[in-house]
Amino acid sequence: IAYLQNQRQGQLPATWTTEAKDVIRKMLQLGENDYNISNIRPPWEGADWIENNFVRHGCIPADDPLEEHLLAMTIQRGFDTALIPIWDMVNHDNGKLNTDSNSQLAEEGIKVWANRTIAAGEEIYATYDYCQDCSDFGDWMGTPGIFRDVNGGGGSKEYYAELHFEDDYAPTGKSLDFLKSRLSRLESMEATHLTSRGSIPQYQWDGIVQFHNAFMNALECGIEAMLGLWSNRAYLEHGGADGGYEIIDEL
């Protein structure tokens, strides 16, 4: 309890200042038809999930920093639906993962063990999206989800770059254009929104810049992967039926 009480408020983007959330909304902004053509799994509501899912439904009162903090801490530090002392302090990093665990619902209780030799002084890492109790989080969370639920202004120091697409998804010209438009938006924001933090607190600003860079990397990887799937075909960009890219030859 003392550990939770001493946690700084405002660690997740949904609890940040209005100015900070405005920048996040700009980064994640979708057009009216984007949900239908992107096929990229959510979440896109990096700044507004508390308002949309809890305040509007009467679960917590509006403009109550303590209620927002308690909710955010449960999402950020909870292991599935439970707050487990010590274990909920372990940071997420799939690239540096050095532990495994069983289910919190196991009869013997939750157990955690090293999955490799851990050197003295090395940080212990867990996975927040591929754990035993994570359901399908690993199939949709990606970079935006880690930013939204875990890493905003705390957690591990680096975001991984990852996008997830719907099951059995076949890339189209429209979805490639979507990724390119998202990448173009982020590139333009470097000059329009990321030159000065203004009144945004430094730790929130650092989180925004870090996420911006990781999300750009994720989009670049997504575009590269999509083009790789098409490497055995030749395409002509002249308004093809699949949204701007028409197959003109099978190689």
C-alpha positions as CSV (number, residue, x, y, z in Angstrom):
1,I,0.0,0.0,0.0
2,A,2.8,2.4,0.9
3,Y,4.5,1.7,-2.4
4,L,1.3,2.5,-4.4
5,Q,0.6,5.6,-2.3
6,N,4.1,6.9,-3.1
7,Q,3.7,6.5,-6.8
8,R,3.7,9.8,-8.8
9,Q,0.4,10.7,-10.3
10,G,0.2,11.3,-14.0
11,Q,2.4,8.3,-15.2
12,L,0.0,7.2,-18.0
13,P,-0.8,9.5,-21.0
14,A,-4.6,9.4,-20.2
15,T,-3.8,11.3,-16.9
16,W,-1.4,13.9,-18.5
17,T,-2.0,17.6,-19.0
18,T,-4.4,18.8,-21.7
19,E,-1.5,20.1,-23.7
20,A,0.3,16.8,-23.7
21,K,-2.8,14.8,-24.6
22,D,-3.5,17.2,-27.5
23,V,-0.1,16.2,-29.0
24,I,-0.8,12.5,-28.5
25,R,-4.2,12.9,-30.2
26,K,-2.5,14.5,-33.1
27,M,-0.1,11.6,-33.4
28,L,-2.8,8.9,-33.2
29,Q,-5.5,10.8,-35.1
30,L,-7.6,8.7,-37.5
31,G,-9.8,9.9,-40.4
32,E,-13.4,8.9,-40.7
33,N,-12.6,5.9,-43.0
34,D,-9.3,4.9,-41.5
35,Y,-10.8,2.3,-39.2
36,N,-12.2,0.4,-42.2
37,I,-9.0,0.3,-44.3
38,S,-6.2,0.1,-41.8
39,N,-6.7,-3.4,-40.5
40,I,-4.3,-2.4,-37.7
41,R,-5.4,-3.6,-34.4
42,P,-6.2,-1.0,-31.7
43,P,-5.6,0.8,-29.5
44,W,-5.6,4.2,-31.1
45,E,-7.1,6.1,-28.1
46,G,-3.8,6.8,-26.3
47,A,-5.0,9.8,-24.4
48,D,-8.8,9.3,-23.9
49,W,-9.5,5.8,-22.7
50,I,-10.3,6.8,-19.1
51,E,-12.7,9.4,-20.3
52,N,-14.3,7.2,-23.0
53,N,-14.5,4.0,-21.0
54,F,-14.9,5.0,-17.4
55,V,-16.0,8.6,-16.9
56,R,-18.7,8.5,-19.6
57,H,-20.2,5.3,-18.2
58,G,-20.3,6.7,-14.7
59,C,-17.6,4.4,-13.3
60,I,-15.6,7.2,-11.9
61,P,-16.5,10.9,-11.5
62,A,-15.1,13.5,-14.0
63,D,-12.1,15.6,-13.0
64,D,-11.2,13.5,-10.0
65,P,-7.4,13.1,-10.1
66,L,-7.3,10.5,-7.3
67,E,-9.8,8.2,-9.0
68,E,-7.9,8.6,-12.3
69,H,-4.7,7.8,-10.5
70,L,-6.1,4.7,-8.8
71,L,-7.5,3.4,-12.1
72,A,-4.2,4.2,-14.0
73,M,-2.1,2.4,-11.4
74,T,-4.3,-0.7,-11.6
75,I,-3.9,-0.8,-15.4
76,Q,-0.2,0.0,-15.3
77,R,1.0,-2.1,-12.4
78,G,-1.6,-4.8,-12.3
79,F,-0.7,-8.3,-13.4
80,D,-3.9,-9.0,-15.4
81,T,-6.5,-8.1,-12.7
82,A,-4.3,-8.4,-9.6
83,L,-1.8,-6.1,-7.9
84,I,1.0,-8.4,-6.7
85,P,3.5,-6.9,-4.3
86,I,7.1,-6.8,-5.7
87,W,6.1,-8.5,-9.0
88,D,4.1,-5.5,-10.1
89,M,7.2,-3.4,-9.8
90,V,9.0,-5.3,-12.5
91,N,9.4,-3.4,-15.8
92,H,8.3,-4.7,-19.3
93,D,10.8,-5.4,-22.0
94,N,10.3,-8.3,-24.4
95,G,13.7,-7.8,-25.9
96,K,15.4,-8.1,-22.5
97,L,13.0,-10.6,-21.0
98,N,14.7,-12.8,-18.4
99,T,11.8,-14.2,-16.4
100,D,8.9,-16.6,-16.9
101,S,5.9,-17.1,-14.7
102,N,2.9,-19.4,-14.3
103,S,-0.7,-18.2,-14.1
104,Q,-1.9,-16.0,-11.2
105,L,-4.9,-18.4,-11.1
106,A,-2.7,-21.5,-10.4
107,E,-3.7,-23.5,-7.3
108,E,-0.2,-23.1,-5.9
109,G,-0.2,-19.4,-6.5
110,I,1.9,-17.4,-8.9
111,K,5.5,-18.4,-9.3
112,V,8.3,-16.5,-11.1
113,W,11.6,-17.9,-12.2
114,A,14.6,-16.9,-14.3
115,N,14.6,-18.1,-17.9
116,R,18.4,-17.5,-18.2
117,T,21.3,-16.6,-16.0
118,I,20.8,-13.1,-14.6
119,A,24.0,-11.2,-13.7
120,A,24.4,-9.4,-10.4
121,G,23.0,-5.9,-10.8
122,E,21.0,-6.7,-13.9
123,E,17.5,-5.5,-14.0
124,I,14.7,-8.0,-13.9
125,Y,12.2,-7.8,-16.8
126,A,8.8,-9.3,-17.4
127,T,6.4,-9.3,-20.4
128,Y,3.2,-7.4,-20.2
129,D,1.6,-8.7,-23.4
130,Y,2.8,-12.4,-23.7
131,C,2.3,-13.6,-20.2
132,Q,0.3,-16.7,-19.1
133,D,-2.7,-14.4,-18.1
134,C,-2.3,-11.9,-20.9
135,S,-5.1,-13.4,-23.1
136,D,-4.6,-12.0,-26.6
137,F,-2.8,-8.8,-25.6
138,G,0.3,-9.9,-27.5
139,D,-1.8,-10.1,-30.7
140,W,-2.9,-6.5,-30.7
141,M,-1.1,-4.3,-28.2
142,G,1.9,-3.2,-30.2
143,T,3.7,0.1,-29.6
144,P,0.6,2.3,-29.1
145,G,-0.7,-0.2,-26.5
146,I,2.5,-0.2,-24.5
147,F,2.5,3.6,-24.5
148,R,-1.1,3.8,-23.5
149,D,-1.1,1.2,-20.7
150,V,2.5,0.9,-19.5
151,N,5.2,3.2,-20.5
152,G,3.8,6.7,-20.7
153,G,6.0,8.5,-18.1
154,G,7.4,5.5,-16.4
155,G,8.1,1.8,-16.9
156,S,11.0,0.7,-19.0
157,K,13.2,3.3,-20.7
158,E,12.7,2.1,-24.3
159,Y,9.7,1.4,-26.4
160,Y,9.8,-1.5,-28.9
161,A,8.5,-0.9,-32.4
162,E,5.7,-3.2,-33.3
163,L,2.4,-3.1,-35.2
164,H,-0.3,-5.8,-35.3
165,F,-2.7,-6.5,-38.1
166,E,-6.0,-8.4,-38.1
167,D,-5.8,-12.2,-38.4
168,D,-5.6,-13.5,-42.0
169,Y,-4.9,-10.0,-43.2
170,A,-3.8,-9.5,-46.8
171,P,-2.2,-6.1,-47.4
172,T,-3.8,-3.8,-50.0
173,G,-2.8,-0.5,-51.6
174,K,-5.2,1.3,-49.2
175,S,-3.6,-0.1,-46.1
176,L,-0.1,0.7,-47.5
177,D,-1.3,4.3,-48.2
178,F,-2.6,4.4,-44.6
179,L,0.7,3.5,-43.1
180,K,2.5,6.0,-45.3
181,S,0.1,8.7,-44.3
182,R,0.6,7.9,-40.6
183,L,4.3,8.1,-41.1
184,S,4.1,11.3,-43.0
185,R,2.0,12.8,-40.2
186,L,4.6,11.9,-37.6
187,E,7.4,13.3,-39.8
188,S,5.6,16.6,-40.2
189,M,5.0,16.8,-36.4
190,E,8.7,17.0,-35.8
191,A,8.6,20.6,-37.2
192,T,5.1,21.6,-36.1
193,H,4.6,20.1,-32.6
194,L,7.9,18.7,-31.3
195,T,10.1,21.7,-31.4
196,S,9.2,23.1,-27.9
197,R,7.4,21.5,-25.0
198,G,5.8,24.8,-23.9
199,S,3.9,24.1,-20.6
200,I,4.1,20.3,-20.9
201,P,6.0,18.8,-17.9
202,Q,9.4,17.5,-18.9
203,Y,8.7,13.8,-18.1
204,Q,5.6,13.9,-20.2
205,W,7.4,15.6,-23.0
206,D,10.2,13.0,-22.9
207,G,7.5,10.3,-23.1
208,I,5.9,11.9,-26.1
209,V,9.2,12.3,-28.0
210,Q,10.2,8.7,-27.1
211,F,6.9,7.3,-28.3
212,H,7.0,9.5,-31.5
213,N,10.3,8.0,-32.4
214,A,9.3,4.4,-31.6
215,F,6.0,4.7,-33.5
216,M,7.8,6.1,-36.6
217,N,10.1,3.1,-36.4
218,A,7.1,0.8,-36.1
219,L,5.4,2.3,-39.1
220,E,8.6,2.1,-41.1
221,C,8.9,-1.6,-40.2
222,G,5.2,-2.2,-41.1
223,I,5.7,-0.6,-44.6
224,E,8.9,-2.6,-45.1
225,A,7.1,-5.8,-44.1
226,M,4.2,-5.1,-46.4
227,L,6.4,-4.4,-49.4
228,G,8.3,-7.6,-48.6
229,L,5.0,-9.6,-48.9
230,W,4.7,-8.1,-52.4
231,S,8.2,-8.8,-53.4
232,N,7.1,-11.5,-55.9
233,R,4.8,-9.1,-57.7
234,A,5.1,-5.9,-59.7
235,Y,2.7,-3.1,-59.0
236,L,1.8,0.1,-60.8
237,E,0.6,3.1,-58.8
238,H,-2.2,4.4,-61.0
239,G,-5.4,4.0,-59.2
240,G,-5.7,0.2,-59.1
241,A,-8.9,-1.4,-57.8
242,D,-7.2,-2.3,-54.5
243,G,-6.7,1.3,-53.6
244,G,-3.9,2.8,-55.7
245,Y,-1.8,-0.2,-56.5
246,E,-2.7,-2.5,-59.4
247,I,-1.0,-5.9,-59.9
248,I,0.5,-5.7,-63.4
249,D,2.5,-8.9,-63.5
250,E,3.3,-12.0,-61.4
251,L,7.0,-12.4,-61.1
